[in-house]
């Protein structure tokens, strides 16, 4: 890569695109970017680097001397900035190709792929490398709290990347080691609503000649259905499944940590693991996938175990915000209210979040404040969302977060609400305005409840507004 080039990123506020921006800024590129809103990620780029941000998309944001532009998968091909770049014959490079250019400069590339768990697995793995005094390059789909960043140049030996299947851009990447966490029916518009197409894309990625080692979750039925199609690779499996190469045993969950054993019978491995700031069996699986890489790369096991113990978590991924006392509308104090912030937006993810919350010791009800994400996802998986939401103790629904989608099927949160009511679901509320959320909470909260903010849109911003600007919530 040549330094001092000028590049522009359309949709720079996204977690991946902001990571790409940070990477190139640290490579001494001149980087500009545009988006419809300014967020914390953009503010950090402006604060710590010479980054030029343009609010909204405008043809005047595209300068003739740009070496190339890249863009988020949410940006349409008729975007005004893309059209302007074409006028000037500025190269327009897709996200997947940019990521391939970045990673190809590193000796060993580790890809984390799968429908669920990519960001947390990537974060845990980066932390393990850091504790073993290895400084990897990485781009992640979230902010790991140990470092408070989502990308890093690192040294040239390792690059760890969260590889996104949502738009098939991950197929542009090459990898030497791959973790496949899960396969589930998400982003199906990219796969003609056929999960076999999704499976085939993962098989295609895994069977690339560059891939040598494949690490698979043995608890996932869809993964197990493709194992026999993986050719000439060294495969390691992990899971609660007793036939895994790396088995999880004696799993226990506490208020702010999980505890379990990792067993590998072949090598007489038996280690006790405690992971702080992570909850849920799904996160135990994410941790073991990362542990396997450290193990097969002969890293120091004590340092790896220490990295897991000192893991601080990932922002908005089962993010434990603490315990609160809350003064309700009658001026009564409701004690020991646990608040958790989670990004999960697929029906299986929200079910895992709910079950994990129910397993917190001495809790009462789980109140899920659910912001549905993408019209297409809710429309395509409507019945499955209804089945899962029916199981939740108390639900507060917000408007669907569009993620820049057009609502072709006229799907709304009201339809979710009405369908749940039709099957006699009680304890469900719907909020047209976010300030109604606090009013509902102050009426329904009881001692030892869990408030779970659930969704991938701006629900986390709503959480901050409620907690930070409200004297009814007192942290304990």
Helices and strands as residue ranges (DSSP letters): E 6-10, H 15-26, E 30-35, H 40-48, E 51-55, G 59-61, E 68-71, H 80-87, E 91-94, H 95-103, E 108-113, H 118-131, E 137-144, E 149-152, E 158-162, G 169-172, E 177-180, G 188-191, H 195-206, E 213-217, H 221-224, G 227-229, E 234-239, E 246-253, E 257-264, E 269-276, H 281-296, H 301-309, E 319-327, E 333-342, H 347-358, E 366-370, H 375-380, H 382-389, E 394-397, H 413-422, E 428-430, H 435-444, E 450-454, H 459-468, E 473-475
